[in-house]
Amino acid sequence: MTDIEHTEFTRKYVDLLVTVWRDEDEHRRLVADPTAYAVQAGLPVAPGDIVVLDRSELEHLPTRTDVMAKWDEGAKTHVLIVPETPLIDTAELSDAELDLAAAQGDNNVKNNISLCVFAESA
């Protein structure tokens, strides 16, 4: 994939994650037919290819490298990493961080997930 294709894949992947994390019906549709769901989400799935889900428990959020390596792992099979909906322990956040999150509301959810999911591990 080119850099532009990677960027577009990232955007569509994050949109997919946000959608299935927020909506149980969407989550069920994804689990029922990952290939059709990925195609509908705009991910690059060639005719005849299939998409399988990786729902394994992760020690850390996947990086862009993790996601792309899994997606491109097989010739005709794409593995889509879809972690369980992340839980945030608000007890670990300072008052200032809680205030910032409340003020931003829903406006930056996708940006925040992009930063978290695709932050390369040090």
C-alpha positions as CSV (number, residue, x, y, z in Angstrom):
1,M,0.0,0.0,0.0
2,T,1.1,3.6,-0.6
3,D,1.2,6.1,2.2
4,I,-2.1,7.6,1.0
5,E,-3.7,4.1,1.0
6,H,-2.3,3.5,4.5
7,T,-3.8,6.7,5.7
8,E,-7.2,5.9,4.2
9,F,-7.1,2.4,5.6
10,T,-6.3,3.9,9.1
11,R,-9.3,6.3,8.8
12,K,-11.7,3.5,7.8
13,Y,-10.3,1.1,10.4
14,V,-10.8,3.6,13.2
15,D,-14.3,4.4,11.9
16,L,-15.1,0.7,12.0
17,L,-13.8,0.4,15.6
18,V,-15.7,3.4,16.9
19,T,-18.9,2.1,15.2
20,V,-18.7,-1.4,16.6
21,W,-17.6,-0.2,20.1
22,R,-20.5,2.1,20.3
23,D,-23.3,0.0,18.8
24,E,-24.1,-3.5,19.8
25,D,-26.1,-4.2,16.6
26,E,-23.1,-3.1,14.5
27,H,-20.9,-5.3,16.6
28,R,-23.2,-8.3,15.9
29,R,-23.2,-7.6,12.2
30,L,-19.4,-7.5,12.2
31,V,-19.1,-10.8,14.0
32,A,-21.8,-12.4,11.8
33,D,-20.0,-11.6,8.5
34,P,-16.6,-9.9,8.9
35,T,-16.0,-9.9,5.1
36,A,-19.2,-8.1,4.2
37,Y,-18.8,-5.7,7.1
38,A,-15.2,-4.8,6.1
39,V,-16.3,-4.3,2.5
40,Q,-19.1,-2.0,3.6
41,A,-16.7,-0.1,5.9
42,G,-14.5,0.6,2.8
43,L,-11.5,-1.6,3.7
44,P,-9.6,-3.0,0.7
45,V,-11.0,-6.5,0.2
46,A,-10.5,-8.0,-3.2
47,P,-13.3,-10.2,-4.7
48,G,-12.8,-13.7,-3.4
49,D,-10.8,-12.6,-0.3
50,I,-12.2,-13.2,3.2
51,V,-11.8,-11.3,6.4
52,V,-11.5,-13.0,9.8
53,L,-11.5,-11.4,13.2
54,D,-8.7,-11.4,15.7
55,R,-10.5,-10.9,19.0
56,S,-7.6,-12.2,21.1
57,E,-6.8,-10.5,24.4
58,L,-4.0,-7.9,23.8
59,E,-1.3,-6.9,26.2
60,H,-1.3,-3.4,24.6
61,L,-3.3,-1.6,22.0
62,P,-2.3,-2.6,18.5
63,T,0.0,-0.3,16.6
64,R,-0.3,0.6,13.0
65,T,2.4,-2.0,12.3
66,D,0.4,-4.7,14.2
67,V,-2.8,-3.9,12.3
68,M,-1.2,-3.8,8.9
69,A,0.9,-6.9,9.4
70,K,-2.2,-8.9,10.4
71,W,-4.3,-7.4,7.6
72,D,-1.7,-8.4,5.0
73,E,-0.7,-11.7,6.6
74,G,-2.4,-14.0,4.1
75,A,-2.7,-14.0,0.3
76,K,-6.5,-14.3,0.3
77,T,-7.3,-13.9,3.9
78,H,-7.2,-10.6,5.9
79,V,-7.1,-10.7,9.7
80,L,-8.9,-7.7,11.3
81,I,-7.8,-6.9,14.8
82,V,-10.9,-5.8,16.8
83,P,-10.1,-5.5,20.5
84,E,-12.9,-5.5,23.0
85,T,-14.3,-2.1,23.8
86,P,-11.6,-0.4,25.9
87,L,-12.4,0.5,29.4
88,I,-10.9,3.6,30.9
89,D,-10.3,3.7,34.6
90,T,-11.2,7.3,35.4
91,A,-9.6,7.0,38.8
92,E,-6.3,7.2,37.0
93,L,-7.1,10.5,35.4
94,S,-6.4,13.8,37.0
95,D,-9.2,16.4,37.5
96,A,-7.8,18.4,34.7
97,E,-7.8,15.4,32.3
98,L,-11.4,14.6,33.3
99,D,-12.4,18.2,32.7
100,L,-10.7,18.2,29.3
101,A,-12.4,14.9,28.3
102,A,-15.8,16.3,29.3
103,A,-15.2,19.5,27.4
104,Q,-14.2,17.8,24.3
105,G,-17.1,15.4,24.4
106,D,-17.5,13.4,21.3
107,N,-15.7,15.8,19.0
108,N,-12.3,14.1,19.2
109,V,-13.2,10.5,19.8
110,K,-11.9,9.3,16.4
111,N,-8.7,11.3,16.7
112,N,-8.1,10.0,20.2
113,I,-8.6,6.4,19.1
114,S,-6.4,7.0,16.1
115,L,-3.6,8.2,18.4
116,C,-4.1,5.4,20.9
117,V,-4.6,2.5,18.4
118,F,-1.9,3.6,16.0
119,A,0.7,4.9,18.4
120,E,3.8,3.0,17.7
121,S,5.3,1.2,20.6
122,A,8.6,2.6,21.9
